[in-house]
Amino acid sequence: MSALLILFGLITIGIVLFLQHPLFGKKPSGERLERIKKSKYYKNGQFHNLSHTPAFAEDASYFDALKELLFSKVKHTKPLDSIPHIKTDLSKLSTTDDFLIWFGHSSYLIQADQKRFLIDPVLTKNASPIYSTNNAFKGADTYHYDLLPPIDFLILTHDHYDHLDYTTFKKLKDKIKAVVCPLGVGEHLEYWGVPAKNIIELDWFENASLNETIQITATPARHFSGRGFKRNNTLWASYVFQSKNLKLYLGGDSGYDNHFKEIGIKFGPFDLAILENGQYNYKWKYIHMFPEEVVKAAKDLQTKSFFPVHSSKFKLANHPWKEPLEKVTAFSKNEPDLRLITPKIGEAVYLNQTSQTFENWWETIE
């Protein structure tokens, strides 16, 4: 009995010490917390979605979800082959083109009006606070922080590990001029060495002018936040991004809800919407979308084109790895006025060229 108590004590001490690691960030405090308390979306010590949003479906629990994740017998949740990719030299792309380059999952680079914007970069092999517990698929880890050029603005949608990676951030910090993020996320960034004057924190429906031609507005998403045991002490967001010639919707993570239609009415139509499509499960149906809902959200937003992301790099749910792309492609065929784009990792998407075509690259991959 005493040996078990000692072992339990050592494990507890180990967990407590591990949770002190900087990667977990810091909870908002001081003036930042006072600003948070003034948000209409912050009540009883945490942020809330526009609609009631349980973490799990009514007939599911955290332990149900964990059990399924660990012991599911679903096949092909990871590719046997290497994910195809294009090795684009980012430093040699024309500074006058408007383009997007996807790095897998929800990480991508946008160049617009001769400025570079990096969104939710996870450019390591791992999407977890515990090293090597969720490694990137082979071929999907081609782009890492050393290959990126200087960045004018880092744009963060929320503070989950598969969207805000501590190692990536520390490696890129000196290449980044300024950061746009939801309320509270700036506390992590300041703790990690970013001067407060370089951080633009936005509440939902707040906007900022990033230069003479580019504006960004934080808009709602149906999700949650948190890097430790405490949830929702920072905000999560999508963004309306408007440059001289483009209007983009940067979706982040979100379950389906009325906010897509409301954003479409208020800000649309969009040239391109980037929407999460992958890592779904009926047990967490309120906070992630199924492929058919992705198409519905794209229609609600009144977008001309949409790009499904949040897939093809990490296994965070028990569905076949290529299923999100197969299903969203099938559902989009019923919407002839809605253009689906499916670039490979590293392939340049020219945002002003609506005639550009893309392969169904996953079809030949096992």
C-alpha positions in Angstrom: 0.0 0.0 0.0 2.8 2.4 0.9 4.5 1.7 -2.4 1.4 2.5 -4.3 0.9 5.7 -2.4 4.5 6.7 -3.2 4.0 5.9 -6.8 0.8 7.9 -6.9 2.6 10.8 -5.3 5.4 10.7 -7.8 3.0 10.7 -10.7 1.1 13.6 -9.2 4.3 15.6 -8.7 5.3 14.8 -12.3 2.0 16.0 -13.7 2.1 19.2 -11.6 5.7 19.9 -12.8 4.8 19.1 -16.4 1.9 21.6 -16.3 4.4 24.3 -15.4 5.9 24.0 -18.9 5.6 27.3 -20.9 3.8 25.5 -23.7 0.6 25.6 -21.6 0.7 29.3 -21.7 -0.9 31.6 -19.1 -4.4 32.5 -18.2 -5.5 36.1 -18.8 -4.8 38.6 -16.0 -4.6 42.3 -15.2 -5.8 44.8 -17.8 -6.3 42.0 -20.3 -8.7 40.2 -17.9 -10.6 43.4 -17.2 -11.1 43.9 -20.9 -12.3 40.3 -21.2 -14.9 40.9 -18.5 -16.5 43.7 -20.5 -17.2 41.3 -23.5 -20.9 40.5 -23.9 -19.8 36.9 -24.7 -18.0 36.4 -21.3 -20.1 35.4 -18.3 -19.5 33.5 -15.1 -15.7 33.3 -15.7 -15.7 32.0 -19.2 -16.6 32.7 -22.8 -19.8 31.3 -24.3 -21.0 30.4 -27.8 -23.9 32.2 -29.4 -26.0 29.0 -29.0 -26.0 26.5 -26.2 -23.0 24.2 -27.1 -22.4 21.1 -25.0 -18.9 19.7 -25.3 -20.4 16.3 -26.2 -23.6 15.0 -27.6 -26.4 14.2 -25.1 -25.7 10.5 -25.2 -21.9 10.7 -25.0 -19.3 11.6 -22.4 -15.6 12.4 -22.3 -14.8 8.8 -21.3 -16.9 7.5 -24.2 -15.0 9.7 -26.6 -11.6 8.7 -25.2 -12.5 5.0 -25.3 -13.6 5.2 -28.9 -10.5 7.2 -29.9 -8.1 4.7 -28.2 -9.9 1.4 -29.1 -11.9 2.0 -32.2 -11.7 -0.6 -35.0 -12.2 1.8 -37.8 -9.8 1.1 -40.6 -7.6 3.4 -42.7 -7.5 6.3 -40.1 -4.0 6.9 -41.3 -2.6 6.7 -44.8 -0.3 3.9 -45.8 1.3 6.0 -48.5 3.0 9.4 -48.3 0.7 12.4 -48.6 1.5 14.0 -52.0 2.9 17.5 -51.7 4.6 20.2 -53.8 7.9 21.7 -52.6 7.4 25.4 -53.4 10.2 27.7 -52.6 8.3 30.3 -50.6 11.0 32.9 -50.8 10.9 33.0 -54.6 7.2 33.6 -55.1 6.4 36.9 -56.7 5.6 39.6 -54.1 2.9 41.0 -56.4 0.7 37.9 -56.6 -2.2 37.1 -54.3 -2.0 33.5 -53.3 -2.6 30.9 -50.6 -0.4 27.9 -49.7 -1.7 25.1 -47.5 0.7 23.3 -45.1 -1.8 20.6 -44.1 -4.4 20.5 -41.3 -5.5 24.2 -40.7 -2.1 25.9 -41.3 -1.7 28.1 -44.4 0.0 31.2 -45.8 -1.8 34.0 -47.5 -0.2 36.7 -49.5 -2.4 39.7 -50.4 -1.5 43.3 -51.3 2.2 42.4 -51.0 1.8 41.3 -47.3 2.2 37.9 -45.9 -0.3 36.4 -43.4 0.4 33.1 -41.6 -2.7 31.3 -40.1 -2.7 28.8 -37.3 0.8 27.4 -38.0 1.6 23.9 -36.7 4.9 23.2 -38.5 6.2 20.4 -36.3 5.5 16.7 -36.4 3.2 16.7 -33.4 -0.3 18.1 -32.6 -0.2 17.4 -28.9 1.4 18.8 -25.8 3.0 15.4 -25.2 5.8 14.8 -27.7 5.2 12.1 -30.3 1.7 11.2 -29.3 0.0 12.5 -32.5 2.6 12.5 -35.3 1.9 14.0 -38.7 1.2 11.7 -41.6 4.2 10.9 -43.8 4.6 13.6 -46.5 2.3 16.1 -44.6 5.2 17.4 -42.5 7.2 18.8 -45.5 7.0 22.4 -44.5 8.6 23.5 -41.3 9.4 26.8 -39.7 12.9 27.2 -41.3 11.3 27.3 -44.8 9.1 30.3 -44.1 9.9 33.8 -45.2 9.3 36.8 -42.9 5.7 37.2 -41.9 3.8 40.5 -41.6 0.9 39.2 -39.6 0.3 35.9 -37.7 -3.4 35.2 -37.4 -4.6 32.8 -34.7 -8.2 31.5 -34.5 -7.9 30.0 -31.0 -5.4 28.5 -28.6 -5.8 24.7 -29.1 -2.5 22.8 -29.7 -3.4 21.9 -33.3 -3.8 25.6 -34.1 -1.2 27.3 -31.8 1.9 25.2 -31.5 4.4 26.4 -28.9 7.5 25.0 -30.7 6.5 26.5 -34.1 5.7 29.8 -32.5 9.0 30.1 -30.7 10.9 29.3 -33.8 8.9 31.8 -35.9 8.6 34.6 -33.3 11.5 36.7 -34.7 10.1 36.4 -38.3 6.7 37.8 -37.2 6.0 41.6 -37.1 2.5 41.5 -35.5 -0.2 39.0 -34.3 -3.9 39.1 -34.6 -5.8 36.8 -32.2 -9.0 36.5 -30.2 -9.4 38.1 -26.7 -7.2 36.5 -24.1 -4.9 34.6 -26.4 -2.4 37.5 -26.2 -1.6 36.4 -22.6 0.1 33.2 -24.0 2.0 35.2 -26.6 3.2 37.9 -24.2 4.4 35.1 -21.9 6.3 33.6 -24.8 8.1 36.9 -25.6 5.9 39.0 -27.9 5.7 42.7 -26.9 2.1 43.7 -26.1 2.3 46.5 -28.6 2.6 43.9 -31.4 -0.5 42.0 -30.4 -4.0 42.9 -31.8 -6.7 41.1 -29.7 -10.2 41.2 -31.0 -13.6 40.4 -29.6 -16.3 39.1 -32.0 -17.3 41.8 -34.5 -14.4 44.0 -33.6 -12.2 44.9 -36.5 -8.7 46.3 -37.2 -7.0 48.0 -40.1 -3.8 46.1 -40.7 -2.6 48.6 -43.3 -4.1 51.0 -45.9 -5.8 48.3 -47.9 -6.4 45.4 -45.5 -9.1 45.0 -42.8 -9.8 42.1 -40.5 -12.9 41.5 -38.4 -13.2 38.8 -35.8 -16.5 36.9 -36.2 -18.1 34.1 -34.1 -17.3 30.4 -34.4 -19.0 27.5 -32.5 -16.2 25.9 -30.6 -14.2 26.3 -27.3 -10.7 27.0 -26.1 -8.1 26.0 -23.5 -4.6 24.6 -23.2 -4.9 23.0 -19.7 -7.8 21.8 -17.6 -9.5 25.2 -17.6 -11.7 25.8 -20.7 -12.9 28.9 -22.3 -10.9 31.6 -20.5 -9.8 32.8 -24.0 -12.0 33.4 -27.0 -12.1 31.5 -30.3 -13.0 33.1 -33.6 -13.3 33.1 -37.3 -12.3 36.1 -39.4 -13.5 38.2 -42.3 -10.4 39.2 -44.2 -10.7 42.0 -46.8 -7.9 43.3 -49.0 -8.0 45.6 -52.0 -9.4 42.9 -54.4 -10.4 40.0 -52.1 -12.8 39.1 -49.4 -11.9 35.9 -47.6 -13.5 34.0 -44.7 -11.0 32.3 -42.4 -13.1 29.7 -40.5 -10.9 28.3 -37.8 -12.7 25.5 -36.0 -16.5 25.5 -35.7 -19.6 23.4 -35.4 -22.4 24.2 -37.7 -24.8 26.9 -36.5 -26.8 30.0 -37.6 -23.7 32.2 -37.4 -22.6 31.2 -40.9 -25.8 32.6 -42.4 -25.6 35.8 -40.3 -21.9 36.4 -41.3 -22.9 35.8 -45.0 -25.7 38.4 -44.7 -23.6 40.9 -42.9 -20.2 40.5 -44.7 -20.8 38.4 -47.8 -20.5 37.5 -50.5 -16.9 36.1 -50.2 -14.4 35.1 -52.9 -13.2 32.2 -50.8 -14.2 30.5 -47.5 -11.7 28.3 -45.7 -13.7 25.8 -43.6 -12.8 23.0 -41.3 -13.6 19.5 -42.7 -12.2 16.6 -40.8 -11.8 15.3 -37.2 -15.5 15.0 -36.8 -17.6 12.5 -34.8 -21.2 12.5 -33.7 -20.0 12.5 -30.1 -18.7 16.1 -30.5 -21.1 17.1 -33.3 -21.7 20.6 -31.8 -18.1 21.8 -32.1 -16.9 20.3 -35.4 -18.7 20.0 -38.8 -19.5 17.0 -40.9 -18.7 17.3 -44.6 -22.4 17.9 -45.6 -22.5 20.8 -43.0 -19.3 22.2 -44.6 -21.1 22.6 -47.9 -24.1 24.1 -46.2 -21.9 26.6 -44.3 -20.2 27.6 -47.6 -23.7 28.3 -49.1 -24.7 30.2 -46.0 -21.6 32.4 -46.3 -22.5 33.2 -49.9 -19.0 32.3 -51.0 -18.0 31.7 -54.6 -15.3 29.1 -53.7 -14.5 27.1 -50.6 -11.5 25.2 -49.4 -11.9 22.4 -46.9 -9.1 22.1 -44.4 -8.5 20.4 -40.9 -7.6 17.1 -42.6 -4.8 15.1 -44.2 -2.1 15.7 -41.5 -3.1 14.5 -38.1 -5.4 11.8 -36.8 -7.7 13.5 -34.2 -10.8 11.4 -34.9 -11.7 7.9 -35.9 -12.9 8.2 -39.5 -10.9 7.0 -42.5 -8.3 9.7 -43.3 -9.6 10.5 -46.8 -13.3 10.3 -45.9 -13.6 14.1 -45.3 -12.3 14.9 -48.8 -14.4 12.1 -50.5 -17.6 13.2 -48.8 -17.2 17.0 -49.2 -16.4 16.4 -52.9 -19.5 14.3 -53.4 -21.8 16.8 -51.6 -20.4 19.8 -53.5 -21.3 18.2 -56.8 -24.9 19.0 -56.0 -24.0 22.7 -55.8 -22.9 23.7 -59.4 -22.5 27.4 -58.4 -20.1 26.6 -55.5 -16.5 26.0 -56.5 -14.6 23.5 -54.4 -10.8 23.8 -54.4 -8.5 21.0 -53.3 -4.9 21.9 -53.5 -2.0 19.6 -52.5 0.1 20.6 -49.6 2.5 23.3 -50.9 0.5 24.0 -54.1 0.0 27.7 -54.8 -3.6 28.7 -55.0 -3.8 32.0 -57.0 -6.6 33.9 -55.4 -7.5 36.0 -58.4 -7.6 33.2 -60.9 -10.9 31.4 -60.7 -10.1 29.2 -63.6 -7.3 27.4 -61.7 -8.1 23.7 -61.4 -7.0 21.1 -58.8 -6.7 17.3 -58.7 -8.5 14.9 -56.5 -5.1 13.9 -55.2 -6.3 11.6 -52.4 -7.9 9.1 -54.8 -4.8 7.2 -55.6 -3.4 7.2 -52.1 -3.9 4.2 -49.7 
